[in-house]
């Protein structure tokens, strides 16, 4: 999935940030946290969850 495809999915005002998997520049798998205006590559699941929580909180979305 390209960055353009990801941005189309998150162009809606009511869209929630989400986590998916993609390949990095070297061909390895990485977590990708996608928000309305950004996407962040993470190389550990723990870091991806932390980034996801920060994105949610910045939008006022409650997290557990």
N, C-alpha and C positions, 0 to 999 in steps of 0.2 A: 504494500500500500504506500503510495507516495504522500509527501507532505501536503500536496494540493488536495488529495482525496480526504486526508484527515481534517484539513481546515474546512472543507465543505460539510463534513459531518458535525463540526462544532460551531457552525455559523449561526445557529439559532440561539436567541437570548435565553431560552429556558433550558439549554443543554447543560448537562452535568459533566464535570471533568471525569475522565475515565482512564484506565490503564490498559495498554495493549502490548504486544510484543512485536519487535521489528528487528531487522538486521542492521548492524552498524556498518561503518565504512570498511571495516576489515572482514565483514561477512559473518561476524559473531552475533549471537542473539543478545538483545538487551530489552529492558522494560522501557516503554515510552508512556509518559504521563501526558495526556492531551487535555488542554483547556481551550477556552474560546480563543484566546489570543496567543497561546504559547504551546510548545511541546518540549518536554525535558527528557532526555535519555538518562536512564539509570541502569547501573550494572549490578544492583542487588535489589531483591524484592523489598527488603526493609527500607531502603532509601526511597524506592518508588512509592511505598505507602506513606512515608513522611512527606514527600512532595505533594502527593494527592491530598493529604489532610491539610497542608498549608494552602493549597489552591481552594479547597472547599471553604476553609475558614475565611479566606480573603473575599469570598463571594457571599458570606453569611450563611453558608450551608452547614447545618450542624453535623458533627462527626461523633462517632461513638468513642 
